[in-house]
Amino acid sequence: MTREQVDQLISVNVDKLAPEFIETIRERLLDADEGVAQAAFANLKGSTMMFLIAFFLGGYGVDRFMLGETGLGVAKLLTCGGCGIWALIDLFTVGGRTKKYNAEKILSQI
């Protein structure tokens, strides 16, 4: 991919990526095929959507399951969100965890 294509792809999705991964993603995209890069960015999860899921279904661990944290999702489900405390804490951390999940997903695909 060209540098302009990479910059455009990253700028469109910058709100869905953790800042500490952006340079690594940029470097790998420069060597990647355009089709592979587009596919890697196709199904990113949005922070707002994940916040709403954590708000309404966080006590059941759905947010953890969706971010690939199956063990923590089961633990959160069995403890009813840690009696609500864990679910409340996750409301504040779900955005960062979503961005990190998206960045790691992209890096694994390119």
TABEL-V835253 format. One record per backbone hydrogen bond with DSSP energy under -0.5 kcal/mol. CO is the residue of the C=O (numbers start at 1). NH is the residue of the N-H. Records with the same first field share a line. If there is no record, write none. Layout:
CO = NH / NH
//
This chain:
2 = 6
3 = 7
4 = 8
5 = 9
6 = 10
7 = 11
8 = 12
9 = 13
10 = 14
13 = 16
14 = 17
18 = 21 / 22
19 = 22
21 = 25
22 = 26
23 = 27
24 = 28
25 = 29
26 = 30
27 = 31
28 = 31 / 32
29 = 32
33 = 37
34 = 38
35 = 39
36 = 40
37 = 41
39 = 42
41 = 44
46 = 50
47 = 51
48 = 52
49 = 53
50 = 54
51 = 55
52 = 56
53 = 57
54 = 58
57 = 60 / 62
58 = 61
61 = 65
62 = 66
63 = 67
64 = 69
65 = 68
68 = 70
69 = 73
70 = 74
71 = 75
72 = 76
73 = 77
74 = 78
75 = 79
76 = 81
77 = 80
79 = 83
80 = 84
81 = 86 / 87
82 = 85
84 = 88
85 = 89
86 = 90
87 = 91
88 = 92
89 = 92 / 93
90 = 94
93 = 97
94 = 98
95 = 99
96 = 100
97 = 101
98 = 102
99 = 18 / 103
100 = 104
101 = 105
102 = 106
103 = 107
104 = 108
105 = 109
106 = 109 / 110
//
